[in-house]
Amino acid sequence: MPTPSDVRCVKCQHFQDVDLIPAEQPEIDEGVFVFICPAYPEGIPQDILDEEDLHDKVRKDQQGNLVFKRA
C-alpha cells in the first residue's frame, strides 16, 4: 500500500487530501490511506495510485473532467 509521499497524485494541482480510514468503517482495513480529489471524492482508485493508469485522460468512473496536472 502506498504512503502519501510515494503517490504521484499528491503532485497534482487537483489533489485535495489524504485520510486514514477510521476504525468505525470495518469493511475497510483500519490505517489504510484514502487519497481524495475532485474527480474521486470517495477515494482515488488503486490503479491510478499504483500508476498503472496515469490519469491523463478522463475516465468513465470519475466525476467531472479533471485529469492529472502537475502542480
N, C-alpha and C positions, 0 to 999 in steps of 0.2 A: 504494500500500500504506500503510495507516495506521501511525502511530507510536504507542507506548503512551499518550502524553498526549492523542491525538486520539480514543481509543476510549471509548465510553460504558461498556463493560464494566468498566473499571478503577474506576468509581464505584459498582459493585455490591458489596454485602456478601459475596457468594459468590465474588467474583473471587479467584484464588489466585496467579497468576504470569504473567510474560512471559518467554519464552525466545527465543534466537536459534537458528535451525536450524544445527546443526553441519555442517561440510564433509563428514563421513562419511555424510551422507544425500543422495546425489546426485540422487535423484528429486525433491527439493525444492530450490529455489534457496537457496544459502547466504546468510545475512544476513536472511532473512525472519523476522519475528516470529511466534511462536506464543503465543496467549493461552489460558490454562488456567483452568478452573473445574470444580466437581464434576459439572456437567451435561455438560461436554465435556472430559474429562481428556486427550484426544488433540489438542485444539485446537478453539476456538470457530469455527463455520462463518462463512465470509466474509459471508453476507447479514446475520448478526447484527452482525458488526464494522462493516459498512457502514451499519448502522441501517435496512436495508430491512425487517428484522423486529426489533422492539424487545424480543423475547423476554419478553413479558408474559403469555404462555400457554405451557403445557407443549407441547413438540414431540415428534413420534414418534421423531426421531433422537437424542434426548438420553438421558442416564442420570438416573434419579430424577425428581423433580417440582419441582425448584427453578427459579424464574424470576427475572428482574431485580428486585432490591430495592435501592433507593438506600442506600448505606452512611451 
